[in-house]
Amino acid sequence: MYKFRCWDNNEYHQNVLFKRELYFASVDQFNDPFDSSLPYIIDQEDLKDHIIFDKYRNLFKTMYPDLSESEIHKLAFKEQKENRLNDEDHLKFVSDYFRDYVKREYGVLSMSKNEKKLFTLVTLC
């Protein structure tokens, strides 16, 4: 693969050869915000009560590892009871949080010469 790169004063290009490092750009560095927009899609099959409860329970186990199973159960039940999946403000908050998380934690490397067929690597930064 060959791609012309300006060598002067660009440590990222030099690091590819000298340090065997690749630069993964933040999605904020793209010139088109739609290039990096990730849709927040909810599968209607996942909106069954027992599935929602399990997802909350698993989430809270990760977020609060020191809580007992009983405390996790109560927290998951409370969250599910509030029915925030039908709250547009809450869904916007979750979507914004997810988008910010992706911007903070992931980088993108495109290695395609054809912009219509992008091969993209995404990795944790």
N, CA, C and O atoms as a MOPAC input file, in Angstrom:
PM7 MOZYME 1SCF
protein

 N      0.84900 1    -1.17400 1     0.00000 1
 C      0.00000 1     0.00000 1     0.00000 1
 C      0.89400 1     1.23600 1     0.00000 1
 O      1.92200 1     1.26900 1     0.67600 1
 N      0.50200 1     2.23200 1    -0.74900 1
 C      1.25400 1     3.47100 1    -0.81700 1
 C      0.28600 1     4.62900 1    -0.68200 1
 O     -0.76700 1     4.66400 1    -1.31800 1
 N      0.66000 1     5.55700 1     0.14500 1
 C     -0.11600 1     6.78600 1     0.25600 1
 C      0.86600 1     7.90900 1     0.51300 1
 O      1.68600 1     7.82100 1     1.42700 1
 N      0.79300 1     8.96400 1    -0.28200 1
 C      1.69500 1    10.08900 1    -0.11600 1
 C      1.41400 1    10.78500 1     1.20600 1
 O      0.26800 1    11.09700 1     1.53100 1
 N      2.46200 1    11.02000 1     1.94800 1
 C      2.35400 1    11.76500 1     3.19100 1
 C      3.46900 1    12.78700 1     3.25200 1
 O      4.59800 1    12.50500 1     2.84900 1
 N      3.16600 1    13.95200 1     3.74300 1
 C      4.18300 1    14.97400 1     3.96300 1
 C      5.05200 1    14.52900 1     5.13900 1
 O      4.53500 1    14.23500 1     6.21700 1
 N      6.33200 1    14.48000 1     4.94100 1
 C      7.24800 1    13.97200 1     5.94100 1
 C      7.64600 1    15.02700 1     6.97700 1
 O      7.83200 1    14.71000 1     8.15200 1
 N      7.77400 1    16.26200 1     6.54200 1
 C      8.26800 1    17.32200 1     7.41900 1
 C      7.31500 1    17.59500 1     8.57500 1
 O      6.10900 1    17.75700 1     8.38900 1
 N      7.88100 1    17.63900 1     9.75400 1
 C      7.15100 1    18.04300 1    10.95800 1
 C      5.87000 1    17.24100 1    11.19400 1
 O      4.87400 1    17.78300 1    11.67300 1
 N      5.89700 1    15.98400 1    10.86600 1
 C      4.73000 1    15.14900 1    11.14600 1
 C      5.19700 1    13.88200 1    11.85200 1
 O      5.56500 1    12.89200 1    11.22000 1
 N      5.17000 1    13.94200 1    13.17300 1
 C      5.68100 1    12.81800 1    13.95700 1
 C      4.84900 1    11.55100 1    13.76200 1
 O      5.37800 1    10.44900 1    13.90000 1
 N      3.55700 1    11.68300 1    13.44500 1
 C      2.72100 1    10.49800 1    13.26100 1
 C      3.18900 1     9.68400 1    12.05600 1
 O      3.22900 1     8.45400 1    12.11200 1
 N      3.54100 1    10.36400 1    10.97600 1
 C      4.01200 1     9.65300 1     9.79600 1
 C      5.38000 1     9.01700 1    10.05100 1
 O      5.64100 1     7.89900 1     9.60800 1
 N      6.23300 1     9.72200 1    10.75100 1
 C      7.55700 1     9.19800 1    11.05300 1
 C      7.49200 1     8.02100 1    12.02800 1
 O      8.28800 1     7.08700 1    11.93500 1
 N      6.55300 1     8.07200 1    12.95100 1
 C      6.41100 1     7.00400 1    13.93900 1
 C      6.01200 1     5.67200 1    13.30600 1
 O      6.30900 1     4.61100 1    13.85500 1
 N      5.34200 1     5.72200 1    12.16000 1
 C      4.98600 1     4.48900 1    11.46700 1
 C      6.25600 1     3.70600 1    11.13400 1
 O      6.30100 1     2.49200 1    11.32900 1
 N      7.27000 1     4.37800 1    10.64100 1
 C      8.51300 1     3.71200 1    10.26000 1
 C      9.46700 1     3.49000 1    11.42400 1
 O     10.03200 1     2.40500 1    11.56500 1
 N      9.64700 1     4.49500 1    12.24800 1
 C     10.68100 1     4.42200 1    13.27200 1
 C     10.24000 1     3.73400 1    14.56100 1
 O     11.05600 1     3.10200 1    15.23300 1
 N      8.97500 1     3.84800 1    14.90800 1
 C      8.50400 1     3.27400 1    16.17500 1
 C      7.45900 1     2.17600 1    15.98700 1
 O      6.97500 1     1.58100 1    16.95000 1
 N      7.12600 1     1.92400 1    14.71600 1
 C      6.09400 1     0.92400 1    14.39700 1
 C      4.78000 1     1.23800 1    15.09500 1
 O      4.12400 1     0.34700 1    15.63600 1
 N      4.40500 1     2.50000 1    15.07700 1
 C      3.16200 1     2.97000 1    15.68200 1
 C      2.22300 1     3.47700 1    14.60500 1
 O      2.64900 1     4.10100 1    13.63300 1
 N      0.94900 1     3.20400 1    14.78800 1
 C     -0.08300 1     3.75900 1    13.91700 1
 C     -0.88300 1     4.78500 1    14.70200 1
 O     -1.09800 1     4.64200 1    15.90500 1
 N     -1.30700 1     5.79600 1    14.01700 1
 C     -2.09800 1     6.84700 1    14.65200 1
 C     -3.57800 1     6.58900 1    14.39300 1
 O     -4.00200 1     6.47600 1    13.24300 1
 N     -4.34700 1     6.49900 1    15.44900 1
 C     -5.78700 1     6.32400 1    15.36500 1
 C     -6.44100 1     7.66200 1    15.71900 1
 O     -6.38800 1     8.11000 1    16.86400 1
 N     -7.04700 1     8.27600 1    14.73300 1
 C     -7.63500 1     9.61000 1    14.91200 1
 C     -8.90400 1     9.53600 1    15.74400 1
 O     -9.64500 1     8.55300 1    15.70300 1
 N     -9.13100 1    10.58400 1    16.48800 1
 C    -10.40600 1    10.74600 1    17.18400 1
 C    -11.46800 1    11.08900 1    16.14600 1
 O    -11.16900 1    11.71900 1    15.13200 1
 N    -12.69800 1    10.67900 1    16.39600 1
 C    -13.75500 1    11.00700 1    15.44600 1
 C    -13.95700 1    12.51200 1    15.32800 1
 O    -14.50200 1    12.98400 1    14.33000 1
 N    -13.53000 1    13.26500 1    16.32400 1
 C    -13.61400 1    14.72800 1    16.25700 1
 C    -12.69500 1    15.31300 1    15.19200 1
 O    -12.88000 1    16.45800 1    14.77700 1
 N    -11.71600 1    14.55000 1    14.75100 1
 C    -10.75300 1    15.05400 1    13.78000 1
 C    -11.19700 1    14.85800 1    12.33600 1
 O    -10.51200 1    15.31300 1    11.42000 1
 N    -12.31200 1    14.20100 1    12.11400 1
 C    -12.82300 1    14.06600 1    10.75300 1
 C    -13.45000 1    15.37400 1    10.30700 1
 O    -13.95900 1    16.14000 1    11.12400 1
 N    -13.41000 1    15.62400 1     9.01300 1
 C    -13.95400 1    16.89000 1     8.51900 1
 C    -15.45700 1    16.81300 1     8.25700 1
 O    -16.08000 1    17.83500 1     7.97300 1
 N    -16.03900 1    15.64600 1     8.34600 1
 C    -17.47700 1    15.48300 1     8.14200 1
 C    -18.05900 1    14.76700 1     9.35700 1
 O    -17.75100 1    13.59600 1     9.57700 1
 N    -18.88700 1    15.43400 1    10.14700 1
 C    -19.41100 1    14.79800 1    11.36400 1
 C    -20.23200 1    13.54300 1    11.08500 1
 O    -20.38200 1    12.69600 1    11.96600 1
 N    -20.76100 1    13.41400 1     9.88200 1
 C    -21.55200 1    12.22400 1     9.56100 1
 C    -20.66900 1    11.00800 1     9.30400 1
 O    -21.14200 1     9.87300 1     9.36900 1
 N    -19.37900 1    11.23900 1     9.01100 1
 C    -18.45700 1    10.11500 1     8.82900 1
 C    -18.36000 1     9.25800 1    10.07900 1
 O    -18.17800 1     8.04300 1    10.00300 1
 N    -18.48200 1     9.89300 1    11.20800 1
 C    -18.26000 1     9.17500 1    12.46000 1
 C    -19.49800 1     9.08100 1    13.33500 1
 O    -19.39200 1     8.72300 1    14.50800 1
 N    -20.64900 1     9.38800 1    12.80300 1
 C    -21.84500 1     9.31100 1    13.63400 1
 C    -22.29300 1     7.86300 1    13.74900 1
 O    -22.40400 1     7.15100 1    12.75100 1
 N    -22.54600 1     7.44500 1    14.96300 1
 C    -23.00800 1     6.09500 1    15.22600 1
 C    -24.48100 1     6.14900 1    15.60200 1
 O    -24.85100 1     6.85700 1    16.53800 1
 N    -25.30800 1     5.43000 1    14.90500 1
 C    -26.72800 1     5.46700 1    15.25200 1
 C    -26.97700 1     4.70300 1    16.55500 1
 O    -26.37800 1     3.65800 1    16.80600 1
 N    -27.84100 1     5.23100 1    17.34400 1
 C    -28.24600 1     4.57700 1    18.57700 1
 C    -29.55300 1     3.86400 1    18.26500 1
 O    -30.60700 1     4.49400 1    18.17300 1
 N    -29.48100 1     2.56200 1    18.10600 1
 C    -30.63500 1     1.79000 1    17.66100 1
 C    -31.06700 1     0.83300 1    18.76800 1
 O    -30.24400 1     0.12500 1    19.34900 1
 N    -32.34200 1     0.82100 1    19.04600 1
 C    -32.90000 1    -0.09900 1    20.02900 1
 C    -33.71400 1    -1.14700 1    19.28700 1
 O    -34.64600 1    -0.82300 1    18.55100 1
 N    -33.35100 1    -2.40000 1    19.48800 1
 C    -34.08300 1    -3.51200 1    18.90400 1
 C    -35.36200 1    -3.72200 1    19.71900 1
 O    -35.29300 1    -3.92100 1    20.93200 1
 N    -36.49900 1    -3.68000 1    19.07900 1
 C    -37.78600 1    -3.81900 1    19.77700 1
 C    -37.88700 1    -5.13600 1    20.54700 1
 O    -38.58900 1    -5.21400 1    21.55500 1
 N    -37.19100 1    -6.16300 1    20.07900 1
 C    -37.19000 1    -7.44900 1    20.78700 1
 C    -36.51100 1    -7.32900 1    22.15400 1
 O    -36.80200 1    -8.10700 1    23.06300 1
 N    -35.61500 1    -6.36600 1    22.29800 1
 C    -34.90800 1    -6.17300 1    23.56700 1
 C    -35.72400 1    -5.39000 1    24.58700 1
 O    -35.25500 1    -5.16600 1    25.70300 1
 N    -36.92700 1    -4.97000 1    24.23400 1
 C    -37.73400 1    -4.15100 1    25.14000 1
 C    -38.71800 1    -4.96700 1    25.97600 1
 O    -39.66800 1    -4.41800 1    26.53300 1
 N    -38.49400 1    -6.25400 1    26.06200 1
 C    -39.31100 1    -7.10400 1    26.93700 1
 C    -38.81900 1    -6.92400 1    28.36700 1
 O    -37.62400 1    -6.76500 1    28.61500 1
 N    -39.77900 1    -6.95100 1    29.31500 1
 C    -39.44900 1    -6.64900 1    30.71100 1
 C    -38.27600 1    -7.45100 1    31.25600 1
 O    -37.37300 1    -6.87700 1    31.86400 1
 N    -38.26800 1    -8.75900 1    31.05400 1
 C    -37.19700 1    -9.58300 1    31.63600 1
 C    -35.83900 1    -9.27100 1    31.00100 1
 O    -34.81200 1    -9.37500 1    31.67000 1
 N    -35.82000 1    -8.89500 1    29.73800 1
 C    -34.56300 1    -8.55200 1    29.07700 1
 C    -34.04700 1    -7.20700 1    29.58800 1
 O    -32.85300 1    -7.04600 1    29.84300 1
 N    -34.95900 1    -6.24600 1    29.73400 1
 C    -34.56700 1    -4.93800 1    30.26500 1
 C    -34.00000 1    -5.08900 1    31.66900 1
 O    -32.97000 1    -4.50200 1    31.99900 1
 N    -34.68200 1    -5.88300 1    32.49300 1
 C    -34.21400 1    -6.10300 1    33.85700 1
 C    -32.81600 1    -6.71800 1    33.86000 1
 O    -31.94100 1    -6.26700 1    34.60000 1
 N    -32.60400 1    -7.74200 1    33.03900 1
 C    -31.28900 1    -8.39800 1    32.97500 1
 C    -30.20300 1    -7.43500 1    32.52000 1
 O    -29.08400 1    -7.47100 1    33.03400 1
 N    -30.52500 1    -6.57800 1    31.56300 1
 C    -29.53300 1    -5.61200 1    31.07800 1
 C    -29.16500 1    -4.61600 1    32.18100 1
 O    -27.99100 1    -4.29900 1    32.37200 1
 N    -30.17700 1    -4.12600 1    32.90400 1
 C    -29.89400 1    -3.23000 1    34.03000 1
 C    -29.06700 1    -3.94900 1    35.09200 1
 O    -28.10300 1    -3.39100 1    35.61700 1
 N    -29.44200 1    -5.18300 1    35.40800 1
 C    -28.72900 1    -5.94300 1    36.44000 1
 C    -27.26300 1    -6.12900 1    36.04900 1
 O    -26.37200 1    -5.92900 1    36.87500 1
 N    -27.01100 1    -6.50700 1    34.80500 1
 C    -25.62900 1    -6.68700 1    34.34800 1
 C    -24.85600 1    -5.36800 1    34.34100 1
 O    -23.68100 1    -5.32500 1    34.70300 1
 N    -25.52500 1    -4.30200 1    33.92800 1
 C    -24.89100 1    -2.98900 1    33.93500 1
 C    -24.50100 1    -2.58400 1    35.35400 1
 O    -23.38000 1    -2.13300 1    35.58800 1
 N    -25.42300 1    -2.74600 1    36.29500 1
 C    -25.14900 1    -2.33000 1    37.67300 1
 C    -24.10400 1    -3.22100 1    38.34500 1
 O    -23.37500 1    -2.75600 1    39.22100 1
 N    -24.02000 1    -4.49100 1    37.94900 1
 C    -22.95500 1    -5.35200 1    38.48300 1
 C    -21.59400 1    -4.80500 1    38.09100 1
 O    -20.64800 1    -4.83900 1    38.87800 1
 N    -21.50400 1    -4.30200 1    36.87100 1
 C    -20.24100 1    -3.73400 1    36.39100 1
 C    -19.97000 1    -2.38600 1    37.05300 1
 O    -18.84700 1    -2.10400 1    37.47100 1
 N    -21.00400 1    -1.55900 1    37.14400 1
 C    -20.82600 1    -0.21500 1    37.70100 1
 C    -20.57600 1    -0.23200 1    39.20600 1
 O    -19.82100 1     0.58900 1    39.72600 1
 N    -21.21200 1    -1.16700 1    39.90000 1
 C    -21.14500 1    -1.21200 1    41.37300 1
 C    -20.74300 1    -2.61200 1    41.83900 1
 O    -21.56800 1    -3.33400 1    42.39800 1
 N    -19.49300 1    -3.00100 1    41.61600 1
 C    -19.07300 1    -4.37500 1    41.94200 1
 C    -19.13000 1    -4.71500 1    43.42900 1
 O    -19.13300 1    -5.89100 1    43.79200 1
 N    -19.17500 1    -3.70800 1    44.28700 1
 C    -19.18300 1    -3.97100 1    45.72300 1
 C    -20.58800 1    -4.17300 1    46.29500 1
 O    -20.73200 1    -4.54300 1    47.46000 1
 N    -21.62200 1    -3.93400 1    45.48700 1
 C    -22.98500 1    -4.12800 1    45.97600 1
 C    -23.34900 1    -5.61000 1    45.98900 1
 O    -22.85600 1    -6.39700 1    45.18100 1
 N    -24.21900 1    -5.96600 1    46.92300 1
 C    -24.68400 1    -7.35200 1    46.99400 1
 C    -25.66600 1    -7.62400 1    45.85800 1
 O    -26.16300 1    -6.69600 1    45.22100 1
 N    -25.93700 1    -8.88900 1    45.61500 1
 C    -26.89600 1    -9.26800 1    44.57500 1
 C    -28.27200 1    -8.69000 1    44.88700 1
 O    -28.99400 1    -8.28200 1    43.97700 1
 N    -28.63400 1    -8.65300 1    46.14900 1
 C    -29.92400 1    -8.09200 1    46.55600 1
 C    -29.99300 1    -6.59100 1    46.24200 1
 O    -31.01200 1    -6.10400 1    45.75100 1
 N    -28.91200 1    -5.86600 1    46.52500 1
 C    -28.87700 1    -4.43200 1    46.24200 1
 C    -28.91100 1    -4.16700 1    44.73200 1
 O    -29.56800 1    -3.23300 1    44.27200 1
 N    -28.19900 1    -4.99300 1    43.97700 1
 C    -28.21600 1    -4.87900 1    42.51400 1
 C    -29.62800 1    -5.12100 1    41.99900 1
 O    -30.10700 1    -4.39800 1    41.12600 1
 N    -30.28800 1    -6.12900 1    42.53700 1
 C    -31.65800 1    -6.47300 1    42.13700 1
 C    -32.60000 1    -5.29300 1    42.38400 1
 O    -33.40500 1    -4.94600 1    41.51900 1
 N    -32.49800 1    -4.68300 1    43.55600 1
 C    -33.34900 1    -3.53300 1    43.88900 1
 C    -33.09300 1    -2.35400 1    42.94800 1
 O    -34.02600 1    -1.69900 1    42.48300 1
 N    -31.82300 1    -2.10100 1    42.68100 1
 C    -31.45400 1    -1.00000 1    41.79200 1
 C    -31.99100 1    -1.23600 1    40.38100 1
 O    -32.53400 1    -0.32200 1    39.76200 1
 N    -31.84000 1    -2.45500 1    39.87400 1
 C    -32.32300 1    -2.79000 1    38.53200 1
 C    -33.84400 1    -2.67900 1    38.46300 1
 O    -34.39400 1    -2.17300 1    37.48500 1
 N    -34.51200 1    -3.15300 1    39.50000 1
 C    -35.97200 1    -3.07900 1    39.52000 1
 C    -36.43700 1    -1.62600 1    39.54100 1
 O    -37.37700 1    -1.26200 1    38.83400 1
 N    -35.77800 1    -0.79400 1    40.35100 1
 C    -36.13500 1     0.63600 1    40.43300 1
 C    -35.94700 1     1.31500 1    39.07200 1
 O    -36.81000 1     2.06500 1    38.61600 1
 N    -34.81900 1     1.04300 1    38.44200 1
 C    -34.53500 1     1.66200 1    37.14600 1
 C    -35.55300 1     1.22300 1    36.09900 1
 O    -36.03500 1     2.04000 1    35.31400 1
 N    -35.87500 1    -0.05400 1    36.09000 1
 C    -36.84800 1    -0.56700 1    35.12500 1
 C    -38.23300 1     0.03300 1    35.38200 1
 O    -38.95300 1     0.36500 1    34.44000 1
 N    -38.59700 1     0.16900 1    36.64100 1
 C    -39.90800 1     0.70200 1    37.01200 1
 C    -40.08100 1     2.15100 1    36.54700 1
 O    -41.19400 1     2.57300 1    36.23300 1
 N    -38.98300 1     2.91100 1    36.50200 1
 C    -39.05700 1     4.30800 1    36.07300 1
 C    -39.35000 1     4.45000 1    34.58900 1
 O    -39.69700 1     5.53600 1    34.12400 1
 N    -39.21300 1     3.35200 1    33.83700 1
 C    -39.59800 1     3.29600 1    32.42000 1
 C    -38.98000 1     4.43700 1    31.59900 1
 O    -39.66500 1     5.08600 1    30.80900 1
 N    -37.69900 1     4.66500 1    31.79500 1
 C    -37.05100 1     5.77800 1    31.10700 1
 C    -36.74100 1     5.48700 1    29.64600 1
 O    -36.29500 1     6.37500 1    28.92000 1
 N    -36.96800 1     4.27000 1    29.21500 1
 C    -36.75800 1     3.96400 1    27.80100 1
 C    -37.80900 1     4.62000 1    26.91500 1
 O    -37.66000 1     4.65800 1    25.69400 1
 N    -38.86100 1     5.13200 1    27.52500 1
 C    -39.88300 1     5.87000 1    26.78200 1
 C    -39.78300 1     7.37600 1    27.01700 1
 O    -40.66300 1     8.13500 1    26.61100 1
 N    -38.72600 1     7.79400 1    27.66400 1
 C    -38.50300 1     9.20400 1    27.98400 1
 C    -37.50700 1     9.77500 1    26.96800 1
 O    -36.33000 1     9.41600 1    26.98300 1
 N    -37.97800 1    10.66200 1    26.09000 1
 C    -37.12700 1    11.22500 1    25.03400 1
 C    -35.89500 1    11.93900 1    25.59100 1
 O    -34.81000 1    11.84000 1    25.01800 1
 N    -36.05800 1    12.65500 1    26.70000 1
 C    -34.91300 1    13.35500 1    27.29800 1
 C    -33.85800 1    12.36300 1    27.78100 1
 O    -32.65900 1    12.57900 1    27.60100 1
 N    -34.31400 1    11.28400 1    28.39000 1
 C    -33.37700 1    10.26600 1    28.87200 1
 C    -32.66200 1     9.59100 1    27.69600 1
 O    -31.45300 1     9.36900 1    27.74900 1
 N    -33.39800 1     9.27100 1    26.65100 1
 C    -32.78700 1     8.63700 1    25.48000 1
 C    -31.77400 1     9.55600 1    24.81700 1
 O    -30.74500 1     9.09400 1    24.32600 1
 N    -32.06000 1    10.85900 1    24.79900 1
 C    -31.09800 1    11.81300 1    24.25500 1
 C    -29.84500 1    11.85300 1    25.13100 1
 O    -28.72500 1    11.90100 1    24.62100 1
 N    -30.03900 1    11.83300 1    26.44700 1
 C    -28.90800 1    11.81800 1    27.36900 1
 C    -28.03400 1    10.58200 1    27.12800 1
 O    -26.80900 1    10.68900 1    27.06200 1
 N    -28.66300 1     9.41400 1    26.99800 1
 C    -27.92500 1     8.17300 1    26.77700 1
 C    -27.18600 1     8.22500 1    25.44200 1
 O    -26.02600 1     7.82100 1    25.35300 1
 N    -27.85200 1     8.71900 1    24.41800 1
 C    -27.23600 1     8.82900 1    23.09600 1
 C    -26.03100 1     9.76200 1    23.13500 1
 O    -24.97500 1     9.43700 1    22.59200 1
 N    -26.18200 1    10.92100 1    23.77600 1
 C    -25.07600 1    11.87900 1    23.90000 1
 C    -23.92100 1    11.28000 1    24.70200 1
 O    -22.75200 1    11.44400 1    24.35200 1
 N    -24.27100 1    10.58300 1    25.78400 1
 C    -23.24900 1     9.95200 1    26.62100 1
 C    -22.47600 1     8.90800 1    25.81300 1
 O    -21.24800 1     8.85100 1    25.87900 1
 N    -23.19000 1     8.09600 1    25.06100 1
 C    -22.56300 1     7.05300 1    24.24300 1
 C    -21.65200 1     7.67700 1    23.18500 1
 O    -20.53100 1     7.21200 1    22.98100 1
 N    -22.12100 1     8.71600 1    22.52100 1
 C    -21.32100 1     9.39200 1    21.49700 1
 C    -20.04400 1     9.97700 1    22.12000 1
 O    -18.96300 1     9.85200 1    21.54500 1
 N    -20.16700 1    10.61100 1    23.28900 1
 C    -18.99700 1    11.16900 1    23.96600 1
 C    -18.02300 1    10.06900 1    24.40100 1
 O    -16.80600 1    10.23600 1    24.31900 1
 N    -18.56800 1     8.95700 1    24.85900 1
 C    -17.74000 1     7.82500 1    25.26400 1
 C    -16.92900 1     7.30500 1    24.07600 1
 O    -15.73100 1     7.04900 1    24.20500 1
 N    -17.56900 1     7.15100 1    22.94200 1
 C    -16.88200 1     6.66500 1    21.74600 1
 C    -15.78800 1     7.64600 1    21.33200 1
 O    -14.68300 1     7.22900 1    20.98200 1
 N    -16.08300 1     8.93800 1    21.36800 1
 C    -15.07200 1     9.94400 1    21.01000 1
 C    -13.85900 1     9.86900 1    21.92600 1
 O    -12.72200 1    10.03800 1    21.48600 1
 N    -14.11600 1     9.61500 1    23.20400 1
 C    -13.05400 1     9.58700 1    24.20200 1
 C    -12.22600 1     8.29900 1    24.15200 1
 O    -11.01200 1     8.33100 1    24.35200 1
 N    -12.87100 1     7.19000 1    23.89100 1
 C    -12.23700 1     5.89200 1    24.08100 1
 C    -11.77600 1     5.17800 1    22.81200 1
 O    -10.99500 1     4.23000 1    22.89400 1
 N    -12.24100 1     5.61000 1    21.64600 1
 C    -11.91300 1     4.89900 1    20.41800 1
 C    -11.20600 1     5.79900 1    19.42400 1
 O    -11.41500 1     7.01200 1    19.38900 1
 N    -10.36200 1     5.17200 1    18.61800 1
 C     -9.70600 1     5.87000 1    17.52700 1
 C     -9.99400 1     5.12800 1    16.23900 1
 O    -10.36200 1     3.95300 1    16.25600 1
 N     -9.82700 1     5.81800 1    15.12100 1
 C    -10.15200 1     5.24300 1    13.82100 1
 C     -8.94800 1     5.34600 1    12.90100 1
 O     -8.27100 1     6.37300 1    12.84900 1
 N     -8.69600 1     4.27000 1    12.17900 1
 C     -7.63500 1     4.23900 1    11.17500 1
 C     -8.24500 1     3.70500 1     9.89200 1
 O     -8.74000 1     2.57900 1     9.85900 1
 N     -8.21200 1     4.49600 1     8.85000 1
 C     -8.72200 1     4.06100 1     7.55200 1
 C     -7.55000 1     3.73500 1     6.65300 1
 O     -6.59600 1     4.50700 1     6.55000 1
 N     -7.62900 1     2.57700 1     5.99800 1
 C     -6.51600 1     2.13300 1     5.14800 1
 C     -7.01100 1     1.81500 1     3.74100 1
 O     -6.59500 1     0.81900 1     3.14900 1
 N     -7.87300 1     2.62900 1     3.21500 1
 C     -8.42800 1     2.36600 1     1.90000 1
 C     -8.05100 1     3.47500 1     0.92900 1
 O     -8.03600 1     4.65100 1     1.29000 1
 N     -7.75100 1     3.09200 1    -0.29200 1
 C     -7.51800 1     4.11300 1    -1.31000 1
 C     -8.82300 1     4.46700 1    -2.00500 1
 O     -8.88300 1     5.44600 1    -2.74900 1
 N     -9.86400 1     3.68300 1    -1.77100 1
 C    -11.17100 1     3.92500 1    -2.36800 1
 C    -12.12200 1     4.38500 1    -1.27400 1
 O    -12.49300 1     3.59900 1    -0.40100 1
 N    -12.51900 1     5.64900 1    -1.31200 1
 C    -13.36300 1     6.19400 1    -0.24500 1
 C    -14.74000 1     5.54100 1    -0.15600 1
 O    -15.42600 1     5.68300 1     0.85600 1
 N    -15.14800 1     4.83200 1    -1.19700 1
 C    -16.45100 1     4.15000 1    -1.18200 1
 C    -16.39200 1     2.81400 1    -0.45500 1
 O    -17.41500 1     2.30000 1    -0.00100 1
 N    -15.18600 1     2.25300 1    -0.34700 1
 C    -15.01600 1     0.95100 1     0.29400 1
 C    -13.97500 1     1.08500 1     1.39300 1
 O    -12.82200 1     0.68800 1     1.22700 1
 N    -14.38700 1     1.63600 1     2.49100 1
 C    -13.44400 1     1.87400 1     3.57200 1
 C    -13.20700 1     0.63200 1     4.39900 1
 O    -14.14500 1    -0.05000 1     4.81200 1
 N    -11.94900 1     0.35200 1     4.63000 1
 C    -11.55400 1    -0.65400 1     5.60500 1
 C    -11.08000 1     0.14700 1     6.79600 1
 O    -10.09000 1     0.87300 1     6.70400 1
 N    -11.76800 1     0.02400 1     7.89900 1
 C    -11.46800 1     0.87500 1     9.02500 1
 C    -11.20500 1     0.03100 1    10.26000 1
 O    -11.94900 1    -0.90400 1    10.55600 1
 N    -10.15900 1     0.36000 1    10.96800 1
 C     -9.86200 1    -0.26400 1    12.25100 1
 C    -10.29100 1     0.69800 1    13.34500 1
 O    -10.02900 1     1.89800 1    13.27300 1
 N    -10.93800 1     0.16700 1    14.33600 1
 C    -11.31300 1     0.97900 1    15.48500 1
 C    -10.70300 1     0.31900 1    16.70600 1
 O    -10.79800 1    -0.89700 1    16.87300 1
 N    -10.08400 1     1.10700 1    17.54900 1
 C     -9.43100 1     0.53900 1    18.71700 1
 C     -9.59000 1     1.45600 1    19.92400 1
 O     -9.82100 1     2.65800 1    19.78700 1
 N     -9.46300 1     0.87000 1    21.09200 1
 C     -9.45200 1     1.69200 1    22.29400 1
 C     -8.18500 1     2.50800 1    22.32700 1
 O     -7.11000 1     2.00600 1    21.99800 1
 N     -8.29700 1     3.75700 1    22.71900 1
 C     -7.11600 1     4.61400 1    22.81200 1
 C     -6.43000 1     4.40000 1    24.14700 1
 O     -5.41000 1     5.03100 1    24.42500 1

